[in-house]
């Protein structure tokens, strides 16, 4: 097998080892049906005619029909080269282009043009920048909120899915100050295999980011990908860790291998296990849970946010009034 990646670079030793395992055949339950409603059809025509770009269509997300029907979409910022490499991620690792300071405005205009109810903004790690890209993430939220402030249906809600910024307080403070409706940081896997899967990240550091976001008053969210070598017991422990760290919303999904260069699929999690994990996460105390083979971290994001707000409202209502002095 060639030791050269599709982009012409020499493959890493890890990628060569991964490539020795052929792409796995998907089980019958890993499939989706296209349900094209009127909102989806309208958005599809609009995106094509305006030349807009979303992660939804460029990554071939299986949930695009449902999300676009709800007027929800996901955008990638910071370029197409990440300064870190995770063994499950299809985004290329390399030296990013110079920071595009006009990108937040363009993303905001796309959100306005698509008349979105809810936008998820994610991006690459930018360790090459002095602020780690914190301004870029924060400014994108600010632009979307400002541009949609007069929207008849209310301003577009923003979910910001961030890297860990190495948990640098100043960088996190910049991001948190933009006040996204949801602050998401995905742990993705369990401690035992974390270093192998996400070598540039640290499990405890990711939990700290979630804790800091919750302390800042933001709705917090994370994701777990199953099928990369974890055990069922380790998933339960990770759910406990996340909840104790202050995570309110959780998505749980099946790992689908992007290419032979990526980590092999260790197991196909059956639908019933996803049902059981949803029930377990709800019992632990998560405000909202999406769990399934084709769930992605932005799936039904607006609905999960609403569940978090309802849970916060219920919790506030249960707090007894302070006694009169």
CORHUDA-V305331 format. One record per backbone hydrogen bond with DSSP energy under -1.0 kcal/mol. CO is the residue of the C=O (numbers start at 1). NH is the residue of the N-H. If there is no record, write none. Layout:
BEGIN
CO,NH  CO,NH
END
This chain:
BEGIN
3,11  5,8  9,5  12,16  13,17  14,18  15,19  17,20  18,21  27,30  29,31  35,37  37,41  38,42  39,43  40,44  41,45  42,46  43,47  44,48  45,49  46,50  47,52  54,58  55,59  56,61  61,64  63,67  64,68  65,69  66,70  67,72  68,71  71,117  71,118  73,120  74,55  75,122  77,124  82,94  86,89  87,263  92,82  100,103  102,106  103,107  104,108  105,109  106,110  107,111  108,112  109,113  110,114  111,116  117,157  118,73  119,159  120,75  121,161  122,77  125,83  126,129  129,132  131,134  133,137  134,138  135,139  136,140  137,141  138,142  139,143  140,144  141,145  142,146  143,147  144,148  148,151  151,154  157,119  158,181  158,182  159,121  160,184  164,167  165,168  168,172  169,173  170,174  171,175  172,176  173,177  175,178  176,179  182,160  183,221  184,162  187,189  188,225  193,197  194,198  197,87  198,201  202,206  203,207  204,208  205,209  206,210  207,211  208,212  209,213  210,214  211,215  212,216  213,218  214,217  219,183  220,249  221,185  222,251  223,188  224,253  226,255  227,266  231,235  232,236  233,237  234,238  235,239  236,240  237,241  238,242  239,243  240,244  241,245  242,247  243,246  248,287  248,288  249,222  250,290  251,224  252,292  253,226  259,262  270,273  270,274  271,275  272,276  273,277  274,278  275,279  276,280  277,281  278,282  279,283  280,284  281,285  281,286  288,250  290,252  292,295  296,299  298,301  300,304  301,305  302,306  303,307  304,308  305,309  306,310  307,311  308,312  309,313  310,314  311,315  312,316  313,317  314,318
END
